[in-house]
Amino acid sequence: MTQIPRPRDGGYNALKGFIFQFDASLLRIYDDPSREFTIEGEQDLSVEDSYIQVKHRNQKFSISAISDAVRQMLAQFASDREKQFILYCYFQDRTPGSELTLNVDELTRISKKDYREFSEELLKEFSKCLTIRFSVDYKEQFENVVTVLTKEHHLQTVAEAVTCHAIIQKHLLDLVVNNPPEARKISGVKLHEVVDSARSSIFHSAYQALLGKEKYLKLLRSEVTQRGINLPKRERLFVIESSPHVNDHYLVDIAVALRDKFYRKHNAFSPYLVFRGVSDLSTVKGLLIDAEVKIFDGTYFNGDRLRLGDLTKPKIGHSVELKVSGEENIPGIMEMTAFADIYDFFLSSPSELVSDPVGARVYRRFIERPEDLVKVFG
């Protein structure tokens, strides 16, 4: 077996640093699961009374090696003196679990490289609020994370814990990429929900393979079927993941089947339908109108702005059989509507925008093809 030489460029160390930072954040979150943290806010991790930065250095410790991080924290402290600051880091020659503080002279030397000037009083105060905490290296820390995940999520094997780690990593990356800093909130409790939802997704896709497709669709049909003679009057949201290669006529068939099953003239509650993965719904809406399905999308004319208030409580004269909208409007719709039942049918993973409102029954179910739902609703 030929040993592959370790890369000498910065990519290798950057990757180790990312893993180290991510896992350090996870350990901190799970250590206090009820607290809400902000990911990549003013510092790497923020909580109510603390700002935390995480650094991995494959070298011996020196003040200069942490100077950039300390200067960044010092600048933040100058505008917010109510917080504590923790620099969580690994260095080859430092004992894991040990801590270090910096005195005013050391902080003065560090701050001289900054264009800003800080008073001795501020530096003295900052020295009491900054703690440098040394950690194990990224490999050992990852093993610690696997142990924590196994315990917290009642997992049976290391492979399950590694899968769980990947699920959480994807969620946090999506959180950072798709949201402004003030909206990047996470907690241990929320991570439990994320993992449980993803494991449910994996379970249902495996369940179809075990039962066979027809039996699985029959199971889904039983879940959406309302018991009794009359359709109960309640708000329902259907979120259906599609893909670019799915013919628009299949989506129309789904919408018609959904309308036929869940709309009644005497029932004031028209079902909401959201198609995920469809960049432009205009063709589908046109085909639905051609099929004489009375839809409303929150607009009154071509080019009109979306009126969420009107979508949730239509003012138009004729009855609305189906309320159609895009995935980006899910949060607004859910905020303005007290749903009793929410169905999230997905091809790859459940929608990140579908929450679990108090009092609502939320069904997240795998589907192999969107058009299979015609049988489910039929």
GIDA-V604164 format. One record per pair of residues at least 12 apart in sequence whose C-alpha atoms are under 6 Angstrom apart, sorted by the first residue. I is the first residue (numbers start at 1). GAP is how many residues later the second one is. Records with the same first field share a line. If there is no record, write none. Layout:
BEGIN
I: GAP / GAP
END
This chain:
BEGIN
17: 39
20: 118
21: 33
29: 159
30: 158
33: 154 / 155 / 156
35: 152
36: 150 / 151
37: 148 / 149 / 150
38: 146 / 147
39: 145
41: 140
49: 34
50: 33 / 34 / 35
51: 34
52: 33 / 34 / 35
53: 34
54: 33 / 34 / 35
55: 34
56: 33 / 34
57: 33 / 34
59: 32 / 33
60: 31 / 32 / 33
61: 30
67: 43
84: 45
85: 44 / 45
86: 44 / 45 / 46
87: 45
88: 45 / 46
89: 45 / 46
90: 44 / 45 / 47
96: 38 / 39 / 40
97: 37 / 38
98: 36
99: 33 / 34
100: 32
101: 30
102: 25
103: 24
104: 19 / 20
146: 15
149: 12
204: 162
205: 161
221: 155
234: 35
235: 34 / 104 / 105
236: 35 / 103 / 105 / 106
237: 35 / 105
238: 34 / 35 / 105
239: 35 / 36 / 105
240: 35 / 36 / 105
241: 34 / 35 / 105
242: 34 / 35 / 128
243: 34
248: 36
250: 121
254: 120
257: 117 / 120 / 121
258: 119
263: 58
270: 51 / 52
271: 51
272: 51
273: 51
274: 50 / 51 / 52 / 53
276: 51
294: 26 / 27
295: 25 / 26 / 27 / 28
296: 27
297: 26 / 27 / 28
298: 12 / 13
339: 21
340: 20
341: 19 / 20
342: 20
343: 20
344: 19 / 20
345: 20 / 21
346: 20 / 21
347: 19 / 20 / 21
END
